[in-house]
Amino acid sequence: MHMQDYGNGLRSGPVTSFRSAGSPSSVRRGSAVLPSVLTFLVVVASGGLLLMIEKGMLNSMETPSPRGNARRLELFRESRAHGSDDVDSEILQEIRNRTIRTMCSQKNMPHSIWSLSPLQRKTVLQHILVNEEYRFLYCYVPKVACSNWKRVLKVLSGALESVDVNIKMDHRSDLLFLSSLKPEEIRYRLKHYFKFMFVREPMERLLSAYRNKFGEIESYQKKYGMEIVKRYRKGLAKDASVKGDDVTFGEFVRYLLDEDVEHMNEHWMPIYNLCQPCAVSYNFIGSYEHLERDSEYVLQRIGAPPFVHFPERQTWYKPVTTETLHYYLCTLPQKLLRELLPKYILDFSLFAYPFPNTTTEHCRH
């Protein structure tokens, strides 16, 4: 499950900013070509993996021994011994490793944070959290358990007594952001600290953001909801009674299609743009789908004390089920979905998520 430093040897030469998942006009023009090109790259990147599976080489794969707490490591190994999906997880990690190495080696991809545009660099540095004592960097992605990870960071720094303390999460205080450090300090930490991030199925993350922000958060309804309703609902452009608390998913998608990904709100900005996995060589990329196990791996890898555990989901949490996602995507006009997917193409491709199946036959069920 340990991720290789896929960026090694790919840091030289001129780099142009990667924007094919950016402006709406370029996305629409290239939407027919881009997915097929990236699919080809994924196939190329994963080709060697098929040979490994065929020869049984993955059977002997072992997670590299970390320098973490011995007792935590022992518990982690015991949990792995009783798990039935560890081989699948290792295969997924290998697919991601190879895909990222291949795609990030392309000339038009950034090979360090210093080759990013100022806005791109600002975004990623503002999303990487630093822990000095345990020497790690965590790129947080909204709607991928980042609130719980921030609790863990606060406990490790001594700002919070326990991850189970019942308090409202302050997403800024008692946290050290990489953006607050000097360039030479940033370079050192990117080179020497353990770096990790967590990803989630792109459409599931998008739906989670929609339901949470427009269904529960009044500030989002006023800031974004009112604008969306006035812009996309006929006859309401100048209606002062609009509250923005009834934005439909279709209206939300239309809004996303008109937004430049580099200027999106962080809750629906593509993961690629938030964490720049080609510019930052992450040692480990965990999955929301395997959150508990992957979080335990990270905790033992960084050497966290045994009493520090990843928080359990809150009782009020409403998960996005497969059925719920299926319903929203199948009721969405397919033209909108076809236009939306290219904006998140790198999240699907780099992190090995298949495109959603919204064929007529599938949606009928």
Residue pairs with C-beta under 8 A, 6 or more apart in sequence:
1 63
1 89
1 90
1 93
1 284
1 294
1 297
2 63
2 64
2 93
2 283
2 284
2 301
3 93
3 96
3 97
3 282
3 283
3 284
3 285
4 97
4 101
5 281
5 283
6 97
6 100
6 101
6 104
6 281
7 104
7 111
7 112
7 278
7 280
7 281
8 281
10 104
10 105
10 111
11 111
11 112
12 111
13 107
13 111
15 107
15 108
15 109
15 110
15 111
15 115
16 107
16 108
17 110
17 116
17 117
17 120
18 108
18 109
18 110
18 278
19 26
19 262
20 26
20 27
20 30
20 34
21 27
21 261
21 270
21 272
21 273
21 342
21 343
21 344
21 345
21 346
22 260
22 261
22 262
23 260
24 257
24 258
24 259
24 260
27 339
27 342
27 343
28 339
28 342
30 342
31 338
31 339
31 341
31 342
34 342
34 345
35 341
35 342
35 345
35 355
38 103
38 345
38 346
38 349
39 349
41 99
41 102
41 103
41 106
41 349
42 99
42 103
42 349
42 352
44 102
45 95
45 98
45 99
45 100
45 101
45 102
45 103
46 95
46 98
46 99
48 98
49 91
49 94
49 95
49 98
52 58
52 94
53 91
58 87
58 90
58 91
58 94
59 87
61 90
63 80
63 297
65 73
66 73
66 300
66 301
66 302
66 303
67 303
68 299
68 300
68 301
68 302
68 303
68 304
69 300
69 303
69 304
69 305
69 306
71 306
72 296
72 299
72 300
72 304
72 306
73 300
75 296
75 300
76 296
76 297
76 300
79 293
79 296
80 86
83 293
85 290
89 290
89 293
92 287
92 352
93 285
95 352
96 285
96 350
96 351
96 352
99 349
99 350
99 352
100 277
100 278
100 350
103 109
103 278
103 349
103 350
104 111
104 277
104 278
109 278
110 116
110 120
110 276
110 278
110 279
111 278
111 279
112 279
113 121
113 124
113 125
113 186
113 190
113 276
113 279
113 280
114 121
115 279
116 124
116 276
116 279
119 262
120 262
120 273
120 276
120 279
122 179
123 262
123 269
123 273
123 274
123 276
124 139
124 274
124 275
124 276
124 279
124 280
125 177
125 178
125 179
125 186
126 177
126 178
126 179
127 139
127 140
127 141
127 266
127 274
127 275
128 137
128 138
128 139
128 140
128 177
128 178
128 179
128 275
128 280
129 137
129 138
129 139
129 140
129 150
129 153
129 175
129 176
129 177
129 178
130 136
130 137
130 176
130 177
130 178
130 181
130 189
130 193
131 137
131 138
131 153
131 156
131 157
131 176
131 302
132 176
133 156
133 157
134 156
134 302
134 303
134 304
135 192
135 193
135 194
135 302
136 193
136 194
136 195
136 196
136 302
137 178
137 189
137 190
137 193
137 194
137 195
137 196
138 149
138 153
138 195
138 196
138 197
139 195
139 196
139 197
139 274
139 275
139 280
139 282
140 146
140 149
140 150
140 197
141 197
141 198
141 199
141 200
141 205
141 271
141 274
141 275
142 209
142 266
142 267
143 200
143 205
143 208
143 209
143 212
143 267
144 198
144 199
144 200
144 205
144 271
144 288
145 198
145 288
145 291
145 295
146 198
147 169
147 171
148 163
148 310
148 311
149 198
149 295
149 310
150 169
150 171
150 175
151 160
151 163
151 169
151 311
152 163
152 299
152 304
152 308
152 310
152 311
153 175
154 160
154 174
154 175
155 161
155 162
155 163
155 308
156 304
156 308
157 174
157 176
159 173
159 174
160 174
163 308
163 309
163 310
163 311
164 311
178 186
178 189
181 189
190 280
190 281
194 283
194 284
194 301
194 302
195 280
195 281
195 282
195 283
195 284
196 282
196 283
196 284
196 285
196 286
196 298
197 271
197 275
197 277
197 282
197 284
197 285
197 286
198 285
198 286
198 287
198 288
198 291
198 294
199 271
199 285
199 286
199 287
199 288
199 347
199 351
200 208
200 271
200 287
200 288
200 289
201 288
201 289
201 325
201 353
202 270
202 271
202 344
202 347
202 348
202 353
203 325
203 329
203 344
203 356
204 320
204 325
205 271
205 288
206 256
206 268
206 344
207 249
207 320
207 324
207 325
207 328
208 320
209 267
209 268
210 247
210 249
210 252
210 268
211 318
211 320
212 267
213 220
213 221
213 224
213 267
214 220
214 221
214 224
214 225
214 244
214 245
214 247
214 252
218 245
221 243
221 244
221 245
221 247
222 243
222 244
224 244
224 247
224 255
224 265
225 243
225 244
225 245
225 246
225 247
226 242
226 243
226 244
227 244
227 255
228 244
228 247
228 251
228 252
228 254
228 255
229 236
229 242
229 244
229 246
229 247
229 251
230 236
230 237
230 238
230 239
230 242
231 237
231 255
232 251
232 254
232 255
233 251
236 242
249 328
249 331
249 332
250 332
250 333
250 336
253 332
253 336
253 337
253 340
254 336
256 264
256 268
256 340
256 343
257 336
257 339
257 340
257 343
261 269
261 270
261 273
261 343
262 269
262 273
264 270
264 273
266 274
270 343
270 344
270 346
270 347
271 347
271 351
272 346
272 347
272 350
275 282
277 285
277 350
284 294
284 297
284 298
284 301
285 351
286 294
286 295
286 297
286 298
287 294
291 310
292 310
295 310
296 310
299 308
299 309
299 310
313 319
325 356
326 363
329 337
329 356
329 358
330 358
330 362
330 363
332 358
334 358
337 356
337 358
341 348
341 355
347 353
348 354
348 355
